[in-house]
Amino acid sequence: MPLKRALSEKEPQDSEENGSSDESEDEGDAYDISAAMSNIKSKQKNLKKSEQDKIGQNGATAQPPPKMRKVSKEVLYKQPTNKELNELKEAENLFHSSLFRMQITELLKEVMLQEKKKHQVEAYLYSLKDAIMKTPGGKEHDLVNQKWTEKKKIKVPLIQEPFRVKGKFKFIPPKSVKVVGSFLLGVAIKPLVSVDLAVEIPKLCIQPKDYLNHRYLRKRALYLTHLASYLSKQTDIVEDVKFSYHHGNYLKPIIIVSPKGKLSKNVKIHIHATAEDGAFKMNRFDIEKNNVRMQWFNSEKETEGDEESGQPATPRYNMSVLIDLALEKHLHFLHKVIEDSAGVKEGIALLRVWLHQRELDQGQGCFTPFTLSMYVGYLLKKRKLNVAMSSYQIMRNTLLCLAQSDWCKEGISIADVCGVDDPKRPHLANFHESFEVVFVDPTGYINITAEMSRQMFNRVKHEAGLAIQVLENSAVDSFEVLFMTPAPFIRKFDNLFHLTHIENLKKTVASFCLEDQLLDRGGNYVSACLPSLLQLLEKALGKRVELVTQKPAQASQWSISEPPPSWSDQPSLTFGLLFNAESCTTILDKGPAADSPEAKSFREFWGDISELRRFQDGTICEAVVWPSKTLADRRLVCGKIIKHILVRHAEIPRDSMHYTCGQLNSLLCLPQPTNKSTLLYGTGEEQNYNITRSYDHLCKVLRNLQDLPLAIHTIQGTDPVFRYADVFPAMPATFKAATKVVGGRQLPLPDKPCPPWVKSMKVVCLLEASGKWPEDAEAIRRLKAAFHIQLANLLKKQHSMTSYANVDHVDVFKDGFVFRITLGYLKEIAMLKMKKTPEGLVTMRETEESSAMEKELVTLPKFSTAMHGLQQQHHALSSVVRLAKRWVCAQLLGDHIAEEAIELLVAYLYLCPAPFTPPSSVASGLMRFLHLLSNHDWSLSPLIVNLNNELTNLECTEIRTKFTKERSTLPLMFIATPYDKNSSMFTKHKPTVPILQRIVLLARESLAVLQEQLMETHQIVDFKQIFRPPLDAYDVIIQLNTKNLARHYHAVDTTAKTFIPSYKEYSKGGEEETMPVVNFDPVQIYLKELRETFSEFALFFHDSLGGDFIAVLWKPAFFETQPFKLSHINCRAPVTDGENSDVSLKTNVDVILEDFKNIGTGLVRHIEVKKKKH
């Protein structure tokens, strides 16, 4: 591609285009990849759907294949070309599958410009160039005399502080207008294409000392102001003109032009003003030189006598000017190394998509597409890449090198690689003294990453490492993870915190003595103190976090008639913390020994909270302890550290800090009674451990029982509480309730409030095999009933445990908890499958009864073990699972989707977290759960949850293949596990189509609300909002009497009338214990009767966790008029047709509502009809 295409020629020429290279790259908000992603997803969906349509249940195609066209032997046996051989070899060696290669090819077609579009853009650029070149000149003014802007009704797009500055300005038409950046190099990407134009300011506009005191930057801004005013009047080719900051840099405004006509929707022209070649000497802007005098900056006065000696260096200011001077040199370098290699250009395009999906290319200090392209150029010069590589190889090797590099400690230099011979250029060590991240350009004078913080580079490096892991894992859909799935800042990090009242950072600048930084950054106190703040936070948090970084604000656009936004206009600064899961809840910061020299600095850093402590090894050290009573409190430690350290060192008041952690904890807590309970519940996690201890002891008791006819072979708790997944783990039944005791068991009283909820926790015990077991299923049931009686008697006799036997279980009261023990015999499952044919043959068939027993005795124990093991690896999983269940129940859908299915969805977030890391906080886990639920394509893709990594890649492929072939016979929400590969046992019968559609919609809306709430800093946020269900869709609301609700104290919103049980520490007295009322919930009994009676006519919805109403949705078919038949008479009334006097049946809603009330007498308080249907 000839470089003369920089619009220096008169005739348009063909050009590649694909965003990447130059500092003139577009901002993060300059293009939106979502449209292209949607197109690709749509094509994939259509492809999968067409495959499913073609495949019958037996795997055969629905139609015979078309006849093959006869091919000549010469064509058939033609030798493959080198390109074909390379593609075949690459597909075999590099890609996990040929599908991945096809997907990348399709993506490149979507995001790269076609020739037709390219020519349209080029034609417009020539029209715009002619208009710019015809811009009339202006009169000469002092730089401070800007009255001419008022006449033109335009504002200068630069914060001019201090305003007083020497110099003259006169607008002279540009010397040249050149296309630079991604469009010229052929690496720009759709759908919104940003084309960069460099307008060259003539030397006549620039005076010898314009390098001083922002004079050049002022002239640059004034030049753009004059140009924008003129272009805004060219309505025949320009639709709109706006200003923006280049990559959020407040010193570098640009013009954004929206073309007139068809290009206006997806093409934006970014106009940059640059100095003519030779306007300044590059060594004048050496990083060690000062070009902004402190006297001028502080006093707003400027004298010729101000000398450079004794002045602090201004490396960032120098870089902002140098980058303009080297614009064309950078373009030459990239053009030379990229040449016309399609593979390199496509590889850069893929990397840009990857970068954008992770929001790494947005805001000031981001990893710009220009930086990315220059790095690819650097690797080409280092021969770690070559132009013969494919796009995939370019992308993969670039990510690999990025993940293994450290530009903070060992910067890289294109000038060194190219062997630039210039004794005046700085050394890498000099750059490291002035900048956190070092990447030197081909001239040797410019640090391309001057604005980038160390934390931002660490995040890019971290993301590159994750990308390489994904590419190396053949079990992961690499294309979906790397290019299709967005990884926004809010879902990437475990916790966020916001700093409001930005003006407080002026004090921070003084606290950290950052006056030199303030001078270098043009008075931008926000960017001046951010590096020091981030370093302070990293030091304070230590090993608790993997990453700490600030969310760069996207560069805004504003009208040319409006003043430019200032750094002080930002409502808040947002920071993200990515936790180290193993140590994020550590409550101890151990310091140096008391007599060491470092002890003083440790005390100075932490202040009064540092104290001497003796440790178990006998050492006496300085230490800081963060008191925490519960596990929920331990998760707040990072927030406490941040607030303490920022107040102490940065002089930021506490009311300016908003730490988003713990706001959702209240949804897992129980309300405290008025008389303080002696038991601390927290978020229930401590109770999980108490129950587990009691369960472990019960297991020992059961294994050591004497005189049991058969030994217990296996004991497994299958209740959710044993895998830490119960929303509200049981408290000891030590409360006082209005009950009567009959036969050692408490019973509820009819005229008293319902006793609080006491749940029995299910434990499955498998008995050993024996030849004495009968061969009949009914006989086995009877024998198990006898075993249950014997087991209860032995527990009472040998261990004095309160136990009650039933036909199918034994309830054991231990330590205030109720365990429900069920004895099982595996051979019984096979017996239930046996069926005799009329001919007397015995066949094995799956029955509903055998499936239920297999689920209880085989699948659930395995599932519980795997989930318990996963929770031990990821301690946040328990809280995320419980909150996810809480959300589903709050949406009135808890009865319509199995809780095991919810647990599997959350487990998937930890087993397949890409493009993230496993969530280590409740908020990030809930957001990702809602995103998975609402964005997974349930109709076309199975969700494979590979617990314990037991499924091989081949088995996963078989699951997907079978799913495609048999989709019409499989559950709507298909979730495969190692213990349930083909039937999706937990979602076999529910959810139904309407329920799945409803929950997906609710998840999508809840996610949007929750993300907005987590970013809110100026208003009081009610995080319970997404846990309150919308009732507009329901027809009838049955209000319930709260005094008869066993679990009303579990509700999202409780009232003053809500009975809150008072729990105490369990202690076994001398009297014989009585069994509490177990599993008694009048609402569930009422719901069961409603569903059995009216399931033909309505659907019933209820929050099983304390809800005080039942929502009813009529089925549409119920309101259709039916012919008069006896089978249709139920809940209908006869009506006559006025014309022919035919008698038909019509729904009698009033009678149904009356039945609702009569069935729920004492429980139903009021019935509200929201939608009348007659």
N, C-alpha and C positions, 0 to 999 in steps of 0.2 A: 504494500500500500504506500504510494508515494506521499512524502511529507508535504508536498506542495498543495495537498488538499486542505491545508489550513486556511483556505479561502484567500490565499494570496494570488491565485489564478482567477481568471475571469470566467472560465467555464467549469461547471460542476463535473466532478469525476466520481466514479464508484468508490464506496468506502465501506469497510466493515464497521460494525458498531455494537458495542457491548460494554457496559459500564465498568470502568475500573480505574485506570491509572491516575491521573493527575490530581494535584491538590484541588483542582477545580471540580472534584467529584461532588455529586449531589449529596444532600443531607439525608439522614435516615428517613425523614418524612417526604423526601423528594420522589420516592417511588413506593408503590404498594404492591407487594408480590402476591397478595391474597387472591387477586383475580386469576392470575396464572395458575396458582395452586388449585383453585376451584375447577378450572378447566381440566386439569390433569386428573383430579379426583373424579370428575364427572365421566371422563373417558374410561378410567379404570373401572368405575361402577358399571358402566354400560357393557364393558368387556366381560366382567364377571357375570352380569345378568344374562348376557347372550350365551355364555357358556352353560349356565344353569338351565336356560330354556332349551338348549340343544340336547342336554343329557337327560335321559329318562331315569327312572328309579333303578333299573337294572344296569345302568351304565351305558346302555346303547344309545346311539344318536337317534333323534326323533325322525330324521329324514335320511334317505340314502345319500352317501357322499356324491358330489358331482363327478362326472366322468373326467378322467385325467386327459389333458391335452398331450398328444404325442410329441415327444421331443427327439430331435435328431441325435444320433450318436456323437456327432461332432460337438454339439452343445452340451450333451450330457456328460461327456468325459473330458471336457475342456479343463485344462489345468487352472487351479485357483490363482488369482493375482496375489501379489505381495500384500496388498491391503487386506484382502480377504483372509489370507493366512494369519496376518497380525491380529485381525479382529477375532478369529477363531481361537487363537492362542491366548489372547487377552481374556476372552470370555471364560476359558477353561481355568486359567491360572489366577485371575484377579477377582472375578465376580463370583458371588455365591451362586448365582443362577443367571441364565440368559435373560430372565425377566428384569433383573436389576439393570442390565445393560439397555434393554428396550425402554425402561422407565427413564433412565438418564437421557437417552436420545429424545424421548418425547418432551422431557422437561426443557431441554435446550431449544427445541422447536418453539416451545411456548414463550420462553423468556428472551430469546435473541431476535433481533429485528430481521424482517424479511427485506429483500432487495427493493420491493415496491415501496414499502414504508420508508426505507432509507432514502430513496430518491425524492420522495415527497418532503422529507425533512431538509435535505440538501437544497432543494429548490427554495424552500422558505428561508433558509439561512442566507442565501444570496440576496434575497429581497431585504432581509433585515440588515445585512451588512451594508447594502447601498444606502439604506435609511440612516444608519449610524454615521457613515462617512459624510453624509450631507448635513449633519448637525451643525447649525451655524455657530460661529465663535461668539465669545462674550467679551465684556469689558474687564479691565484689570481692577481688582479690589484687594484691600487688605484681607488677610485670612479671617480677621475678626469682624469684618464688615460683611454681614450676610443678609442685608436687607433685600437683596435681589431675590432671595428664596421666598420672602413674604409676598413679593409681587407675583411670583410664579405659583404661589399657594402650594409650596412643597417644603418638607422638613428635611434637614440634613440627617442621614441615617447613622449618626455617630454620637456617642456620649462624649461631649467636649468638656472634659474636666482635667485641668483648669482651662478656662475658655481663652484667656489671654495668651497669644502666641504670635511670634513675628513671622513675616513673610507676605508675599503677594500671590494672588491667584487669578489666573486668566484662562478661561476655557478656550482651547484650541482643538479643532477636530482631530480625532485620533490618527496616529501615523499609520496604523494598520488594525484590522480586525481579524483574528484567527480563531479557528475552531481548535480547541484543546480538549484533553481529557478522554473519557471513555468512548465517546461517539467516534472520534477520529481514529482511535486504536482498534475499534471493532469489538469492544467488550461492554457496551451499554446493555442494560437489560430492561425488559418491559415488566409491567404494563405501562408505568409512567416513566417515560424516557426523559432524562435530563441531559441537555446538550450545553456544554460550557463554551462560552465565547470569551476570548481575552482581548480587551480593548487597550491598545498601547497608548499610554499618555506620552506626548512628545516631550523631548528634552527641554524645549522652550518653556514648558510649564513648570519645570523643576529648577530650583536654585541650588547653589553649591552646598549650603548648609541645611538643606531640607531633611537630612538624616536625623537632625536633632529634634527633640521635644515634640514628637508626634506630627511634625510639619508635613512629612510625606503622607502620613495616614489621613491628616485633615484634607490635604489636596486631593487625595484619592477619593475620599467621601464626597467632597464638593464636586469633583469631576463626575461621579456617578449621579449626584443630585441633578446636575445640569442635563446629563444624558437622559435620565429618567423623565424629567419634565418634558423633553422634546419627544421621546418615544410615546408618552401617554397621549400625545396629540396625533400620532400616526394611526388613526383608527381604521385605516384600510387594511393594515397588516397586523395590528396589535389589538388584542381584546382587553388585556389588563396588564398593569405594571405594578409590581410590589417590591418592597425591600425585604431583605432577610440577612441574617448573619451567617457567614460561611462556617459551617460546622460549629455553630454556636459561639464563635469567636467574636466578642464585642468590638474588637478593633478592626475587623475585616467585613464590612457590609458588602452585599452584592445586590444586583438587580435581577428580579425574576420576571420574565416576560411570558405571558400566555398568548400563543399565536392566534390569529384570527382564522376561523373556519374549522375544518374537521380535525386539525391537529390540536385544538385547544384542550381536548379532554385528556389526552395521554402524552403530550409533549410540553415540556417547560424549558425555556432558554435561560440559563444562568450567565449573567454578564459580569465579568471580573475586570477591574481596572489594574493594569500593570505598568511599570515604568519602562520606558524605552531602553533597549540594551545600551549599556555604557553610562546610564544616568548616575550610577554610584559605583564605587569600587567595592567588591565583595569583602575584602579584608577590613573595610571600614566597620563592618558589622560582625567582627570577630566576637565570639561568645564572652570573652573576657573584657570587652570594651563597654564603656558607658555612653549611651546616646540619648538618655533622658536625664537632664540635670535635676538634682535634688532641690536646688534653690527655686527653679521654675515650678517644679511640681508642688512644693509646699507653699510658696508665697504668691504664685500666679504672676510672677514677674520674671522677665527674661533679660539678661544683660550679656553683652559680648564678652565680658570678662570671666564668665563662668568657665572654669577649666575642668578637664576630665579627671585630672589627678585627684585621688581621694574620694572619688565617686564610686558607688557600688556598680558592678556590672549589670547590664540589662539584657541577658541572653534571650529571653522570650520575645521581648520587643524586637531585638535584632533578627530573630528568626521570622517574625511576621513580615518584615520588609524583605529579607533575603528570599523568601519563598516566591515573591513576585518577580524578583530578578532572575531566578533560575527556572522559571516556568517552561521556557522553550528547551532548555538543556534537559530537563526531566523528560519532556516529550520525545526528544531525540534519543535519549537512552532507552526508553521503553520501546520505541519503534524499532530500534536496532536489535534489541535482544529478542523481542517477540517475533520480529520479521512478519511473515505471512503464515505462521503456524496456526492452523485451525485448532489443533489440540490445546495449545497454550491459551488461546482466546476462550475456548469453551471451558477449559479448566478454571480460568478466572471467573467466568460467569457462574459456574457451579459454586465456587467459593463465595461469591457475592451473595448468592441465594442463601447459603449456609449462614453467612455473617448476618444477613438481614433478619432471618428467622429467629435469631438469638438477641436481636436488638443491640448488637455490638457496634453498629455503624451509625449510631444516633447521638447527637449532642456534642458538646465541647469535650475534647480529650478522648473521643471514641477511636476505634480502630477503623480508620477511613478506608473506603475502597481504593483510594490512591496509595495508602500505606500497603495494602494487600498486593496491589499490582507491582509496586516497587520491590516488595519482598519476593514475589515470583521472579522478577527480573534479577534480583540478587542471587537467588538459587540457580537461575540459569547461568549466570556468570561464574558461580562456584562449581558448576557442572554437577550439582545434585539433581538438577532437572535438565532435560534437553528438549529441543523443539520437535523431535520425532515422537515424543510421548503422546499418549491419548489424553483426553480430557480427564478421565478417571485417574490416570496415573499422576497427572499434574496436581489434581485435587488431593489425592491421598498423600503423596510425598510432601506436598506443602504443609498439610496438617501435621504430618509426622515430624517434620523439621521444626514446626512451630511449637509442638508439644514438648520437644526435647531442648529447646533453646531457652535462654534467660537473658533478655536484653537489659535487664536491670543490673546484672553483675558483669556480664560479658557482652557489651554492645557490639553491633555489627556495622560494617562500613562498606558501602559500594565503592567508594573512592579507593579504599585499600585493595579491594579485589581487582578493580580496574587499573591499579598502579598509577594513580594520578600523581604527577610529580609537581608538587607545589609546596615549597618549604614553609610558606606562611600559613597553611591550613592547620587548624587545631588537631591535636591527637585525641584518640578515644578517651584517654584518661581525663582530658580537659572537659570533654562533654559529660562524663560521668560526674564530675564535680558540680555541674550546673543543672543536670536533668536526671530525673529518676529512670527514664527509659531512653535508650540510645539506639538510633538507627540513622546512620549518616548517609547522605545522598551522594550522587556521583561527583559533585563539586568539592566535597570534603568540608564545606562550611555550614551545611544545614542539617539539623537534627529533625528528621521527618516526624518523629514522635515527641516533639518538644512539649506539646500540650497534654500528652498522655500520662496518666498517673501509673505508679507501680501496681496499684490494685487493679486498674483496668487491664493492664497487660497480663497480670496473674489470672484474671478471669478468662481472657482470650486463650491463654495457654491451657487453662483448666478445660475449657470447652473443646479445644483441639484434642486434648487427651481423651475426653469422652467420645469424640467422633471416631478416633482410631479404635477404641474399644468396640464401638458399634460395628465398624467395618470388619473387625476380626471375629465377630461373633456371628456365625452363620445362622443361628437360631433367631436373630433379630431382623426385622424388616428394615434394612439399612436405609433404603430410599425414603420410606415413610418417616423415619426418625430424623434423618439429616435434612431433608428438603421440604417435607410436607407439614411437619408438626411444629407450630410456633413454640418458642420457649420464652415467654415474656418475663420481664424482671420480677413481677409480683409473684409468679408461680415458681420462679427459679430459686428464690431464697426462702429460708425457713422463717426468718423473722424480719420485719421492717421496723425502722424507726424514723421519725420525721423531726426536723428542726424547723420551727416556725419563728416568726419575728426575725427575719434575716438581718435586720439592722443590728441585732445583738452581736453579730460576728465582727463588728468594728472593735469591740472590746477584746475579742479573741485575737485579732491582729496585734493589738498592743501587748496582750498576755504572752504571745509567742515571739514578740519582737520581730514582726514580719514587715517592717517598714520598707525594707529593700524589695521584698516580693511585691508589695503594693505598688512601688514605683515601677517595677518591671512589668506589671500587669495592667498598667493604665488606671489604677485606682479601683480595680475590681477586687474588693475585699473578700468576696465569696470564693473566687478561684485562688486567691492568695493564701487563704487559711485552710482550704480543703486538704491539701497534702499533709499538713501538720495534724489536722483532726484525724485523718485516716490512720496515720502512723501511731497517734496516741491511742486510738481504739484498738489497733492490732496489738499494741504492747499490753494494754489492760486486759483484753480478752484472752490473749495467749493461745493455748492449744484448744480452747473451747470452740474456735471457729476455723474453718478452712479458708473462707474468703470474707473479706469486708470490702464493700465497694459502694460508691455513690451512684445513684441513678442519674445519668446525664439528661438534662432537660432538652427536649427537641427544639431545634431552632424555629422560632416563630416567624411568620410573615406578617407584614403590616402595610397599610396603605401609604403611598408616598406623601400624602397630606397629613400623616400622623407622626408624632414624635417617636423616636426609636425606643423600644423597651429597654429598661436598665436591669442590671443584675439584682438591684434591690426590689424589682417588681415581682420576683419569684415568690409565690405564696409560701413555699417550704422547700427544704432539701430532703430527699428521701435516700436512706441508706439501707443496704441489704446485708444480712448475715447468713452465711451458709455454714451450718453447724458441723462440727466433728461429733458424730453421734456418740462416740465412746466417752467423751469428756465434757460435753456441753452443759451438763448439770452438776459439774464439780463445784462444791461449795467452799473449797479450801485453796487459797493461793499461798503456797509455801515459799518463803523467801530465803535469803542467805543466813548463815549462822550469825548469832548475835554479836560475835566479836570480829566479824569479817569487815573489810572496808566497804563492801557493797551494801551493808545493812543500813547505812545512813541514807543512801540514795533510794532504797526500797521504802524507808519510812517517809521520805520526802514525797515520793510518788503517791503513796496511798493515804498518807495523813494519819489522823487520829485512829482510824480503824485498824491500823497495823499494831500488832501486839506480839509479845514473846510467848512462845509455846514450846512445851517439851513433847517430843515425839517418841514413838515406841522404841526407836533405835537409840534413845538416850540423848539425841542432839537437841539443843535449844536454838530455835530459829525464829526469825521474824515471820509472821504469818497474818493472813487476812481471812477471816471466816465470815461467810454470808449465811446468817441464821435462816433455816428453812424447816418448817414443821412437817410439810407434806411433799410428796413428789411433784405436785403441781407448783409448789413454791420453789422447788429446785429449778424448774424450767424458767423461772423468772429471774434467775441469778444474773444472766447477761444484761438484762434491762437495768438491774440495780447497779451493776458495775458501770455501765455507760453513763447513767445519770450522775453517779458519784464522781466519776473521773472528769466529766465535762464541766460540772460545776466547779470542781477544784482547780482544774488547770486551764480551762477555756473560758471561764466566767460566763457560761451560758446558763441562764436560770432554768429551774426545773419545769416551770410552766411553759417553756418553749420546746420541751421534748415530749414526743408522743411515741411511746414504744408499743407496737402492736403485738403483744403476746399476753395470753391469759384472758383476753376478752371473751373467748368462747368457753372458758372453764366453767362458767356459771351453769351452762347447759348440762354439765355432767355432775353437778353438785346437788345435794339435797338441801332444802331449806332448813335453817336452824330453828328449833322450837324456842318458845319464849323462855322456858326454864332451860338454861344451858345444859346440853347433853355432855356427859363425861366422855363420850366417844367422838373423836374427830374424824369426820368422813372425808374431807377434802374433795377430790374428784373420784373417789372410790377405788383408787389403785391400791391403797393400803388394805382395803377390805379384800381385794383379790388375793393378796398374800396371806391374810388371816384365814380365808376359806381354804386356800391351798394347803396350809399347815394342818388344818383340821382334817382335810381329805387325805393327806399323806398318812396321818395317824390312823384314820379309819381303814385305809388299805392294809396297814400292818395288822390291825385287829382282825380283819377278814381273812388274811392269809394264815393267821395263827389260831383260827377257831378249831376247837376240838369237837369230835363226834359229828362232824358234817358228813353225810353219806358219800359225797364226792368232793374232792378237793377243787378249789377255785383255781382255774388255770391262768386266767388273765383278768385284770381289773383295769378299766378305763373310764374316766369321767368324760362324758360326751356333752354335758351341758356347756353352753357358751362361756360360763364363768370359769371353767377349767382351762379355756384357751384365752382368757382375759378379754372376752368379747361381749360380756353382758353389760348392757348400758348402765344399769344400776346394780352393782354387786350387792348381794344380800347383807343386811346388818343382822347381828344376833337378835333373836326374837325375845328381847328383854323388856319390851314396852308393855304398858298396861292397856288392855282392851276390854270392852264390854262383851264378855262371852260367858258361857256356862260350861261346866266340865261334866262330861258324861263318859264313863268308862275310861277315864284317863286321857280323854281328848277334849280339847276346847271346841265349842260350837258357837256360831254367831247367834245373837238374839234378834228376833224379828222386829222389835220396836226400838232397837238401839242402832247407832251408827255402825256402818260396816267396819269390821276389824281391818287394820293395815295389812298390806300385801306381804305374805310369806311364801317364798318360792321354794319348791323342792328341786334339788339339783340332781340330775340323773347320772347314775353310775351303772355301767354295764359290766357284769361279771360272767365270764364264760367258764362253764364247768368242763372238767376233764372228760375225755372220751372213755367210754366203758361199753363192754359187750352186753351189759344189762339194760341199756336204754331200749325202750320199745321201738317198734318199727312203724308206729302209727302216730300221725301228727297230733291227733286229739289226745292220745294217751300221754304224749310228751307234755302237752299243756297241763294236764292234770298232775303229772309228776312234778313239773316245775312249781305248781301251786303248793304242793306238799313241801317242796324244798323251801319256798318262801316262808311257810309257817315255821319250819324247823330253824331257818336262819334267824327269824325274829326271836324265837325262844332262846336260842343259844346266845344271841347278843344281850338279851336281858339277863340270862342266868350267869354268863361268864364275865360280862363287862358292865352290867347294870345300866345298859343303854335303853332309853325309851324307844321301843320299836313296835311297829304295827304292820302286820302282814296283810296283803291283799292277794287276789288271784294272780296278778301279773307283776307285782312289785312289793318291796318292803320299804316303808318309810322309817328312817332312823334319825332321831333327834340327838345331835351331838354338838357341844360347844355353842348352843344357841342356833345352829343351822340344821336344816332338814335335808337329808340325802335320800334320794329315791333309788334303791338298788333293784336292778332287774337282772335276773339270771337268764342266761341264754345257752343254747346248744346248737352248734353250727350245722349239725346234720339235719336239724329241723328245717332249714332253708331248702335243702334238696328234697325233703319229703313234701314240702308244700308245692314244689314244682312238678311232682309226679302226678300224672293223670293217666287213667286207664281208658283205652279206646274200646268201642263196642266189641272189637275182636279179642279183647283181653290183653292187648299189648300195653306196656307201660312206656309212656313218653314223658320227656322233660320239657315243660313249658313255663315261661315266665308268667307269673300271676301277680295281681296287685298285692296280695298278701305276702308273697315271697319277696317281692321287691321291697316292700316296707320293712320286712324283717332283715333283709340283707343290708338295707340302709342303716338300720339301728345297730346291728351286730358287727358289721364289717366296715362299711364305708365311713360312717360317722366316727368310730374310734380312730381309724387311720387319718381322717381329716383333722380331728381334734389334735392328734399327736403332731401332725405336720404344722398346723397353725400355731400350736404352743411353741414348737421349735423356732418358727419364724419370728414369733414375738420375742423370744429370748435374744435373737440377733438384732432386732430393731425395737427398741423400747417405746418409741412413739406409736408403733402400730396399734397397740391396744386402745389408746385414746382416739386415734383416727377411726378405727372400726366402730367404736362405741358412738362417736359423734355422727358418723355416717348413718348408723342405725337410727339414731335419735332424729336425724333429718328426715329419713324415709317415713318413720312413724308419725312425725309431726305433719307430714303431707297427707296423712290419713291413708297411707298405702302399705303400712306394716303388715297387714293381713293378706296383701296381694302380691307379695314377693318374699321368698324365703330368706331368712336372716343369714343362712349359710351362703347364699348367692351374694349378699352384700359383703360378707367377709372375704369372699373370693375376689370381688372387684378391688377391694382395698389391698389384698395380698398381691394382686397383679401390679399395683403401683410400686411395691417393694421388690418384686422379682424382676420386673421389666420397667425400670424407672426412666429409661432413655426417652427423651434427651436430657432428663434431669438426673440427679442423684436421689436415692431414697429419701422421702420426706422425714425430717427430724422434728417437726412441730405439728401441732394439731391443725393450725390454720392452713399451712401449705398442703397437708394431707387431704383436708376436706376440699380445698379448691381443685386438687388434681382428681379426686374422686368424682366431683361434679362434672369436671371436664371429660373424664373417661366415659361416664354414664351418658352424657349428652352428645359426645362426638364419635363414639365407636359406631361403626356401621354394622348394626346387629343383623340386618337382613342379608348381608353378603360375606361377613367375616366371623369366624368363631373366635371366642376369647379363650386362649390356652393359658391356663395357670399352672405352670410347671413346678409344683411343690416338691421341695427337696431335689430338684433337678433330675427327677426320675425319668422323664420322657426324653428319648433320644431325638435327634433331628429328623430321623426317618419316621419315627412315630408321629411327630408333629406334622410332617408332610402328609402322612396317611390320614390324620384327623382332618386336615384342610381339604384333602381330596374327597374324602367320604362326605364331608359337609356339603361340598359343591354338588355332588351327585344326588344326595338325599335331602337337600334343603327343605323341600316341601313337607317332609315327614318329621322334621326335627323341631325342637322348641324354638320360640321366637328369640329368646335370649339364650344362646347356646354357649355354655361355659364348660370347657373340658379340663379335667384334672388327671393325674396319673391313676387315680382310683375310679375314674368315671370318664372314659375316653370318648364314648360314642353316644351316650344317652342324655347327658346333661341332667343328671338326676335331680339336682336341687332347683332346676327351673323347668322341669318337665311339664308341669301343669299350670304354672303361673310364673311370670305375669302374662295376661292376655294382651291382644293387640291394643285395645283402648288404654289399658293400664300402662303398657310400655310407652305408648305415645305420650301419655300424661306425665309420666315420671321423667322422660327425656326433656320435655318442654319445661317442667319445673326445675330440673337440674340446670338447664341453660340459663334461665332467668335468675335463679338463685346465685349462680356463679357470677353473673354480671353485677348483681347487687353486692355480693360479698367483696368482690374486688374493688368496687367503688368505695365501700365502707372502710376497707383496709387502707385506702389512700386518702381518706378524709382526715383533715387535721384541725379544722376550724369550727366544727359542729359536734355536738354530743351525738354519738352513734349508738343506735340500738341494734346490737348484733343478734338479737332474737328475731329480727324482722323476717329472715328467710326461714325461720322455724314456725312461722304462723301461716297456715294454709289459706290460699284464696278460696272463697266459698261461692264465687259467682257462678260456677259451672253446675252447682248442685240444685236440686229441685226442692228438697225438704231438709230441714235441720231439726233433729230431735234433741232438745235440751234436757240434760240429765240432772238429777238431784245429787249435789256434791257430797252429801253426808253418806250416801250409799256407794261411793266410789272408793274402792280399796286402794287405788294408786293415784289419787288426785294430787298428792304431795310430790309426785314425779312430773307433774305437768310443766310445760314451758312457762306458763303464767299461773301463779297461785293467787289466792285472795286471802283476805283476813279471816274468812270463815273456814279455810282449808285446815283440816285436822293434820297436824304434823306430829308423828309419834316421837317420843323421847327415848332414845336408846342409851343403854348403860352397858358397862363392862359385864360380860357374862361370868357368872359364878354359880356353880352347882351347889344348891343348899342341901340340907339334910332330908327335906321332904322329897317324895317321888315326883319327878318332873312330869308335866302334862304336855301332850303334843299340841302345838298351836294350830290354828285354822290354816290349812295349807292350800295354796293354789285357788283361793276363793276370790273370784272377781265377778260380781253380778253383771257387769256390763258385757263380759264375754259370754256369759250364759244367755243373756238377752239377745246378743248379736247372733249367737248360734241358732236360736229359735226363729229369729227374723229371717235368717238366710235359708233355713230349712223350709219355712212357710212361704216366703215371698221371693225366692231366688228366680222364679220365672218372670217376675215383674220388675225387679229393681236390684240395684247394686248398693251395698252398704259400706260406708267408710268410717273409720274411727281411729283415733290416736290411742293405741293400746298403752301408751306411757302416760296415763293420767288425763286423757282427754275428757272433757265434760259435755261432749255432744256427739251425735252420730249424723253423718251426712248421707242423704239418700239421693240416688240418681235413677230416675225411671228409665227402663229400657224402651226404646222407640217402638218396638213391635207391639208392646202392651197396649198402646193407645189406638191400635187399629181396630176398627169395628169387625166383630166376628159373627159368623152365622150362628143362629140359635141352635146350639147343641149342648147336650148335658156335659160333655167334656170341657166346654168353654165357660161354664156358668160361674166358676170360682172367681170372686172379686169383680164380677161384672153384673150389670143390671140390664134388663130387657128394655129396648126402645123400638118405636115403630117408625117406619118410613111413611111420611104423610101422603106420598103419591100412590103407592101400591099396598100400603098397610102391611108390608113384610116386617116381621119381628127379628131384630138382631140384638147382639149383645155389645154393650159399651162399658168401658172401664168405669168403675165406681170408686173414684179416688177418696171420697169422703169416708166410705166404709173402711177402706184400707188404712187411712190415717187413724180412724177410731180403733181399729185392731192394733195398730202400733201402740196406742196409748193403753189399751186394756192389757195387752201382753206385758207391758212394762209398768204396771201399777206399782206405785211406790218408788220406782226408779225414774220414770219419765216425769219431768217437771213441766215441759211445754213443747208443743210442736209448731214450728214455724214453716209456713209454705212460702218458698221464695219464688217459685214459678208455677203458675196454675196451668194444668193441662187437663182438659176435659174433652 
